[in-house]
Amino acid sequence: MFGMRTRNPMFRQGALDASLANAGGGVMSIDGFVNKCGILLAVLVFTFSWAWNRPQAMLGGWLWGMLIAGFILAMITSFAPQYAKITAPLYAAAEGVVLGAISRVYEVQFQGIVLQAVLLTFGVLGVMLFLYRTRIVQATERMRMIVTSALGGIFLVYLIQIVLGFFGAGIPGIFGNGPVGIGFSLLVVGIAAFTLILDFEFIENAVGRAPKQMEWYGAFALMVTLIWMYLEILRLLSKMQSRR
């Protein structure tokens, strides 16, 4: 959910350019990046499990606190990637609590939906990685422009929905379980999937060139996209199942 605010590809490119300008010591490696991804995932799963097993009434204050903390940490990491070694694990911990609480609510309504969303998220990750590695899909300048524009549009839609929500209103159709709502969710999941291609490109360009500390930033960038995709897939599945 906070990934929307940090997915501008220019943040990634700017972070890479800055790191290359200040390169020194060891450089980023694939093994190091994968290890950092594993650490962030482990932290997220731990706090996810903690929130999942807590009564929803208890998580009210925790949820809002972690939402705010996640946003702040995501922005700090995006603009100051040199601190990612500290902020990325804290971000994963905060988002784990948020995901655990939200997922529990969906699971109570639609049994088995969380496992489906997790499997689909990693399934899409695997497919997009295959498409990127085989060069079937490449991160062209045109793709970057389209994805960036789409991300801006989606963020604007969600921002309008939040503002309207304060007045007890909302955007008709988009967030419902009708054809328009399901179509919108499919579009968002698709944009999230293509954002992975931009993440892969960033990681590939950074490996062997950027300082070793950028392994944390790369892992953070990928984690943000996966969290966003998981939430959107969860939303999509809930819309589809509520129509039965």
Buried (B, 14 or more C-beta within 10 A) or exposed (E): BBBBBBBBBEBBBBBBEBBBEEBEEEBBBEEBBEEBBEBBBEBBBEBBEBBBEBEEEEBEEBBEBBBEBBBBBBBBBBEEBBBBBEBBBBBBBBBBBBBBBBBBEBBEEBEEBBEBBBEBBEEBBEEBBEBBEEEEBEBEEEBBEEBBEBBEEBBEBBEEBEEEEEEEEBBEEBBBBBEBBBEBBBBBBEBBBBBBBBBBBBBBBBBEBBBBBBBBBBBBBBBBBBBBBBBBBBBBBBBBBEEE
